[in-house]
Amino acid sequence: MSIKLLCTIFYPYDKEANRPMISRSGRYVFRLHFNGCSRKVVIDDRLPYSKSIRTLHVVDRHNPGLLWPALLEKAYLKMHGGYDFPGSNSGTDLWALTGWIPEQIFLQRYAYILDSLRFIAKYPPK
């Protein structure tokens, strides 16, 4: 996620160091979009865990100690009613995080057109 985007939706955020800060109170605030407007989502720093080695929240493979992705996931799921969330798609996720309304393009329709164009390029009409 872009640092420019993260600093607009995450609190507390250290703008001088360009990174999220650890909250002393254990509370974090996110600004997400839902039902046509910005929503303030307040969460605590408690994350779900399992008695096994399996994690129950998002983890950065290259930096497993990074906390903000799991906190963002928790805020997003809280906005949608909790961890018993049936799922979403990348378009609605992007809209919730940025407020940008995505355009849906159905690739199956364009795949047929591209295949037709490739065929014509390979075997041009005489």
SULPE-V760856 format. One record per pair of residues at least 24 apart in sequence whose C-alpha atoms are under 6 Angstrom apart, sorted by sequence separation. I is the first residue (numbers start at 1). J is the second residue. If there is no record, write none. Layout:
BEGIN
i;j
I;J
I;J
END
This chain:
BEGIN
i;j
33;96
32;96
32;97
33;99
END
